[in-house]
């Protein structure tokens, strides 16, 4: 199940990729037009046009978990 908020679990997930996803970590705390997380394997964040959609997935995310985001 995808939630429309992030919490400490999500910030902890990004610690392993803290340099790659530094910008995502910053924008997750602000206003996003779309913010989805399952708090374990997937984070989606879109701040708005013309900026990109940020997607973080765990290395072991399953196909089923990816489909749940749809």
Secondary structure, 3 states (H helix, E strand, C coil): CCECCCCHHHHHHHHHHCCCCHHHHHHHCCCCCEEEECCCCEEEEECCCCCCEEEEECCCCCHHHHHHCC
